[in-house]
């Protein structure tokens, strides 16, 4: 059985989130900060749904697990509504195309 991720239900968003890993390290912080700003402007409460695990530095499952800010940003999207996820998709479409 193939385990689905929370964002696989939105094929467009899944494509963009999967492609984030391909952004050059020099640009990834800019893109993640842009995502974080969209979240802060539209639904900052979702950033308070959980805390960053204390041992996150030891995680290496996913590319964003290596940075607490990246981890918080990507994981907070799990609690976003469709309107916010659409804004995220639109943003990522432009940003990923730029790199």
C-alpha positions as CSV (number, residue, x, y, z in Angstrom):
1,X,0.0,0.0,0.0
2,X,1.3,3.4,-0.9
3,X,1.1,5.9,2.0
4,X,-0.4,9.2,1.0
5,X,0.9,12.5,2.4
6,X,-1.6,15.1,3.6
7,X,-1.0,17.3,0.6
8,X,-1.4,14.5,-2.1
9,X,-5.1,15.3,-2.3
10,X,-4.1,18.5,-4.1
11,X,-2.1,17.4,-7.1
12,X,-0.9,20.9,-7.9
13,X,0.3,21.7,-4.4
14,X,1.9,18.2,-4.1
15,X,3.9,18.9,-7.3
16,X,5.1,22.3,-6.0
17,X,6.0,21.0,-2.6
18,X,7.9,18.0,-4.1
19,X,9.8,20.5,-6.3
20,X,10.9,22.7,-3.4
21,X,13.7,20.2,-2.8
22,X,15.1,21.1,-6.2
23,X,15.6,24.8,-5.4
24,X,19.2,25.7,-5.0
25,X,20.2,26.1,-1.3
26,X,21.0,29.8,-2.0
27,X,17.3,30.4,-2.8
28,X,15.4,28.1,-0.6
29,X,15.4,30.4,2.5
30,X,13.8,33.1,0.4
31,X,11.1,30.8,-0.8
32,X,10.4,29.4,2.7
33,X,10.3,32.9,4.1
34,X,7.8,33.8,1.5
35,X,5.6,30.8,2.5
36,X,5.9,31.8,6.1
37,X,4.9,35.3,5.3
38,X,1.8,34.1,3.4
39,X,0.9,31.9,6.4
40,X,1.4,34.8,8.9
41,X,-0.8,37.1,6.8
42,X,-3.6,34.7,6.3
43,X,-3.8,32.3,9.3
44,X,-1.0,32.8,11.8
45,X,-2.8,30.6,14.3
46,X,-1.8,27.5,12.5
47,X,1.9,28.1,13.4
48,X,0.8,27.5,17.0
49,X,-0.6,24.1,16.5
50,X,2.5,22.3,17.6
51,X,6.1,22.9,18.7
52,X,9.3,22.0,17.0
53,X,10.7,18.8,18.4
54,X,13.8,19.3,20.5
55,X,15.8,16.7,18.6
56,X,14.9,17.9,15.1
57,X,18.6,18.3,14.2
58,X,18.8,14.5,14.3
59,X,16.0,14.0,11.8
60,X,17.0,13.3,8.2
61,X,13.9,11.8,6.7
62,X,12.8,14.7,4.5
63,X,14.8,17.6,3.1
64,X,13.0,20.2,5.3
65,X,13.6,18.2,8.5
66,X,17.1,19.7,8.7
67,X,16.0,23.2,9.4
68,X,13.5,24.1,12.2
69,X,12.0,27.0,10.3
70,X,11.5,24.9,7.1
71,X,10.0,22.1,9.2
72,X,7.6,24.5,11.0
73,X,6.5,26.2,7.7
74,X,5.9,23.0,5.7
75,X,4.2,21.2,8.6
76,X,1.9,24.1,9.5
77,X,0.4,23.9,6.0
78,X,-1.2,20.7,7.0
79,X,-3.7,22.8,9.0
80,X,-4.3,25.4,6.3
81,X,-7.7,25.8,4.7
82,X,-8.2,25.5,0.9
83,X,-8.0,29.3,0.4
84,X,-4.6,29.5,2.0
85,X,-3.3,26.4,0.2
86,X,-4.4,28.0,-3.1
87,X,-2.3,31.1,-2.2
88,X,0.6,28.8,-1.4
89,X,0.3,27.0,-4.7
90,X,0.2,30.3,-6.6
91,X,3.2,31.5,-4.8
92,X,5.2,28.3,-5.4
93,X,4.2,28.2,-9.0
94,X,5.9,31.6,-9.5
95,X,8.9,30.9,-7.3
96,X,9.7,27.5,-8.7
97,X,9.4,28.7,-12.2
98,X,11.9,31.5,-11.3
99,X,14.6,29.0,-10.5
